[in-house]
Amino acid sequence: MTVSTPLPGFDQLERPPREKITSCIHCGLCLDKCPTYRTLGTEMDSPRGRIYLIKAVDDGRLAMTPNFVEHMYLCLDCRACETACPSHVQFGDLMEKARGQIERHLPRPWSERLLRRLVFQELFPHPRRMEILFHLLRWYQRLGLQTLVRQLDVLELFPGLFKRLEATLPEGLTRPFTRSVPPTLPGQPPVTRHVGFFTGCVMNLLFTEVHHASARVLQRNGCTLWMPAQQVCCGALHMHAGEREQARQLARRNIAAFEQQPVDAIVNNAAGCGAQLKSYGELLAEDPTFAERAQRFSAKVQDISECLAQEPLRGPLGPVPKRVAYDDPCHLLHAQGIRQQPRELLQSIPELQLIAVTDADFCCGAAGIYNLTHHELSMRILARKMEHIAAAQPDMITTGNPGCMLQLRTGVQQAHLPIPVVHPVELLDASYQAAANHA
């Protein structure tokens, strides 16, 4: 990324908060938890180094040069540094606001501007357009075109981004979840909770089996699910890419959608979406119309593991005799502080052996679209993850985020390991089905 002249410093619109910048005491406890520092070994690619750069721009000693931009976007925004930090530095907020400053001032090439507009403004905010693209991909698979394209290496003729996108496409795409179920799914008596179910965009289209499993397990545990048709993308990718105003627009639409009915909780099964939904209160804190509404919305958001862990699971549960490796999604563990609930739910499944994996809390390198924009570094981080998983010799890998699932499936393929990657709720669903089969 190059420009002809140095970029300006921060303006006053959503400037990285000074008190959060200066709360870093430069102790270095974050370094060992930072994927880019562990991989590259450079100070400027550590949380401490990036905060130093942000402070230099905030002080006026440094402009937003291409070098500054590079170090900001090399960050995976995994927020592992926040978990390790004794001073509780809110690094994620600093990084996202620094990127917001960059995107308002950076004179990107026309091709990048066009791509960002297509993705962030013309595609993800529009569920119907997402479905049209999904149906094209579905027929691409069903007609055998995917097999032919891969056999002939046709994608070698296109930029590497297209090949990487195509390689991450899950096999056997089916009908979108929201097109195959009614807006309300009744819970099994006694019904104890009425929850709004956040279907999202990628999960709704590419991981329909996870949504179906989630619905069955929630219904089995006394939850009636309601899915407002007006809900849209959570805006997480927009936030990570510095598109903060677009993220706010999506947040307002989701809040208005879920306000149509009173619910006890707003449940989601994607760690990245959950972290974003929980941040709406802060994102819209200066919006006089939505500030209080956003706070109420975010207070109701729960990861599915949080929701299910609030009450004892209703039985019976059947055996799932597998050795399972659980990998912590960064935005579940570090952004939401959820570590034990998924493990406890998995441990409740008869005959399932939850095995320890070294650095299960270390980023897999997916980080939204990082594995597309910084592919080589992402694969280096993934290779380290796969070495630890292979050493544990699991029968299955489970994680609670779509990007992580796709990334780990890539890792399994590259390492030639015959290990399926599933969502934890799919294992719970399998346990209920095993119990029904033995009845």
N, C-alpha and C positions, 0 to 999 in steps of 0.2 A: 504494500500500500504506500504510494508515494504521492506527494503534492509538491507544487513548485515553490510555495512559500510556507513559512511556519504558521500553524494554526493559532487562533487567539486563546486566551485563558478562559476560565469559567465565567459565565454570566450569572445573574442573580436568580434566574429561574431554576428552581430545584437544584441549587448548588449542593455538592456534598457537604453535609453538616460539619461545621468546624469542631464541635464538641465530640463527634464520633471519630474524626481524624486524630485529634489529640489524645483520645483515650487509649491509643496504642502506646505501650511502654517499651516496645522493641525488644521484648525478652527473648523472642525466637522460638517459643514453645509451639508455634504454629508450623514451623518449617517442615518438621518430619511428617505432618499430616497433609501437606500441600502436594497434590499430584504433579504439578508442573515443576516445583522446586526439586522434588525427589527425582524427577526424570531428567531435567535440564541442568540442575545444580547452579542456577544463576540467581543472585539476590533479587534482581528486578522482577523475576518470575516467582517470587514468594509473596505471601500476604503482606509481610513487613515491607518488602521492597515496593510493592504497588502502593501501599499507603504512603510511603515516602514520596513517590512520584505524584500522587494526588495532592499531598501537602505542598509540594514544590509548585504545582500549578496554582493551588489556592493562595499561596503566598505571593505569586507573581514572579517567582524565580525561574519558572519553566513555562513554555507555551505548550499547547496540545500538538506536539510534533508527531510525525509518523511513528517515531520510536515509542512515544508515550501511548499512542493508539495501539500499537502492536502488543505491548505488555498488558494493556487493559483487556484486549480481546484474546490473549493467550490463556487468561484465567478461565477455568471451567465453571466458576461460580458454584462450586459444590458446597461451600460454606463449612467444610471440615475444620477450617481455622477457627470458626466461631465456637465449635464444641471444645477445641483445645485451649481457647484463649482465657487466661485468668482475669483479664480486664473486661471481658464480655464485649469486645469490639463488634459492632454490627457491620461486618465487612460486606455482606451482601448488599445492604442499602448503599454503602459507599460506592461499590462497583457499579451497581445499576444506575445510580445518579451520575457517575462519571461517564458512563456510556451514553446516557441521555444527553449530556453536554456535547459529547463527540458528535452524535448524530445530528444535532442542530447546527453544528459549525463545519463538519467535515465535507469538503467538496468531493464526493465520491464520483468515480467514472460513471458515465451514463448507463453502462451495462449493469453495474451494481445497483444503481438507483432504480432501474427498471425491474430487476429481479426482486429487490426488497418491496417495491410497490406491489408487484404481482402476488408475492407470498403473504405479506403482512396486511395489505389493504384489500386486495381483490380476491383472495382465496380463503384464508382462515376465518375471517369474520363472517363468512357467508356459508352456512351449513348446506344449502342446496347446491352451491358450486362444488363444495367438497364432495358431496354425494355423486355428482356427475363425474368428477375425476375418478372417484372410487369405482363407479360402474365401468368406466373405460378400462381401469386396471383389472377389474374382475373378469371382463371379457378377454382381455389380453392374456390372462391365465387360462381361462376355459377353452379358448380357441387354439391353445397350444403355441401361441406366438411367443410366450416367454421362453419356452423350451427351445424353439427355433432360434430366437435372438441370441440366447446364451450359447448354443452350439456353434453358431456362425460367427460369434464374437462381433456382432454388429455394433454393440455399444462402444467398441474400441474407436469407432469413427467419431464419437461425440466427446465433449469435455468430460473429465473424470468424475465431475459431480453427478452426472446422469447415471453413470455406471454404479456409483456408490449408492445412489437412491434406489436404483432397481434391485441391487443386491440385498437391500434391507427389507424388501417387500415380503411379508409373510406368505406362506403357501396356503392355498385353498381358501381364498377370500369368500365369505358368505354374505348374506343379506345384512344390512346395517341393523344394529340392535333396536333402534327406535322405530324401524320399519317393520319389526317382527313381533312387537309386544304392544299392548294398549298403554295409554298414558298412566294408568293406575294399576298396580299389581297388589292384590290383597294379601296381607300377612296371615299366617296360620294362627288360629285361635290358641290361647288368648292373645289378641293383638295388644301390644304394650307401647308401640311407637309408630308415629306417622312421620316418615322421613322423605325429604326431597332427594332424589337420586340424580347426581350430576353425571351426565353421559359423556360430555366432552366432545372432541372432534376425532382425534386419532383413535382413542379407545372405542368409540362408537362404530368406527368403520373398519379398523384393522384388528381389533381384539374383541370381537363380538362374543366369543366363547367365554371371555373373562366377565363381561357384563352379564351374560346369562347365568353363569355360576354365582356371581355376586347376588343377583336377584333371587335365585333359589335359596341361597344360604340366609339372606336377610329375611325373606318370607318365612323360612323354616323357623327363624328365631323371633317371630312375632312382629315383624316390621311390615307395614304397608308402605309401598313405594309409589311416589308420585313424580312424574317426569314432565316438567313444563316444556311445551313445544318451542317456546321462545328462547330457551337457553342457547348459548353460543360458546365458542372457544374461550377458555379461561384467561388467555392473554399472557401465559408464562413465557412463550417464545418471544413475544413482543418486548416484554420487560427485559429479558436477557440480552436482547439486541438493541436496547436503547430506545425502542419505539414506545415511549411512555404515554403519550397522548392516545395512541391507538389502544393501548392496554386499558386506559381509563374508560374509553368508550365501551369496550367489551365488558368491563366490570359493571358499568351502569346498566347495560342490557341484562346481564345475569341477575343482578339484584332485583330489577323490576320483574323479571320472569319468576323468580322464586318468592316474591312477595304476594303472588296471586292466591296462595293458600297458606294457612298457618301450618308449620311443620315443627317437629321436635328437634330435628337435626337435618343438615344437608350433607349427605354421605357421598364420598367419591372413593375410587379405587386406584387412583394414579397419584403417586407421591408429588410429582411436579405440579399437577393441577391443584392438589390440596394445599400446597405451600402458597401458591398464587392466590387461591380463593381466600385463604386466611389472612392475606396481606391487603385485602381490599380496604379495610378500615384505615390503614396508613396511606394507601395510594390515593384515596379520595378524602383525606383529612381536611383539605382546603376547599372542598366543594360544598357550598352552603346547602345545596339541595340533597346531596347524597351522603354527607359525612356521617350523620347518625345512622342512616339506613345501612351504610357500609359496615359500620361497627357491629350492628345487630346481625347482619348477614355473616360476617366473619366469625362471630362468636358461636354460630351454629354449625360451622363446617367441621366435619370429622372424617378422618380416614376410616375406611371400612374396618380396619383392625381395632381402632378406637371404639367404634360403635359396637362391635361384637364383644369386645372385652368388658363392656360396662355391666353385662349380666352373664351369668353362667350359660354356656352353650346348651341348648336343648338337645337332648339325645333322641334316639340312640346314634352313636357314631360307630362306623364300621372300620375294620382294619385297612390300613394302607401300608403294607410292609416294604418300605423304601428307606434308603439312606439319603437324607435330603440336606443339601447345603443351602442355607439362607444367606442371601447377599443384601446388605442394607442399601436401599436407595438413598442417595445423599439428601434429597429434599424431604425424605421422611425422617431420617435420623437427625441430620444437622439443622434443617430448617424448621421442622416440626417437633423435634425432640422425642420421637417415637422409636423406641428400641425394643422394649420387652413385649409389647402387646402382640406383634406378629409371631414372635417366638413362642409365647405362651399358647396362642391358638394352635400353632403347629404341634406343640408338645401334647396337646389334648387329644390328638388323633391316635387311636390305638395302633401299635406296632410301627409307627413312624419314628425313625431314629434321626433326630436333628443333630448333625455332626458339626463340629467346630471347623472353621476355615480361617486361616491366617489372613489378617487384614480384610475381614468381611465388611468392615466399615470404610474401606478405601474406595474411592471413585473408580468406576469401570471405564470411564472415558467417553461415555455417551453425551451427557450434558446438553440435552436438547438437540441442537443441530451441530454441536461441536465436532462430532465424528464425521460430519460432511465438510465443515469449513476448515478444520484442522486435522485432516484425516490421519496423516502420518503420526503425529504426536498422540492422537487418540488411540491408534493401534498399538503404540508402544506402552501406553498405560494399560490397555486391555491385556496385552501379552503377560504383563506382570500379574494381573488378576487371575488369568487362566492358569498360570503356573501353580498358584496356591490352590485353586479349585481342583486341578488335576491331582495334586498331591493328597488331597482329602478323599479322593475316589468316591464321590457321591453317585447315587443312581439318578438323582434329579437335582436341578438347581431351581430355586424359587426366589423371586424378587417382586416388589410391588410397584413397578413403574414401567410404562410401555417402552420408553427409550432404553432403559436398562435391559429389558427383556430382549429387544432387538439387538442390542450391543452384545449381550452375552450369547445369544444364538450365533452371532457372527464369530465370536471367540470360540465357541464349541466347534463350529465348522472348520475354522482355521487350524485348530489344535487336533482335529480328527478324533473328537471325543463323542461317542454315541450317547449323549446325555440331553434329555429334553429340558427346556427352560419354561417354567410355568409361573403363574401368579399364586400366592399363598391361598387365596380363596378357592382356586381350582382344586387344591388338595383337600380343603374342607368339604367342598361339594362332592368330591370323589368319595370321601369318608361317609357322607350321608347316603350316597348311592350304594356303597358297599353294604351299609346297614340294611337298606331297603331290599337288596338282593338276597340277603341272608335271612330275611324275615319269613 
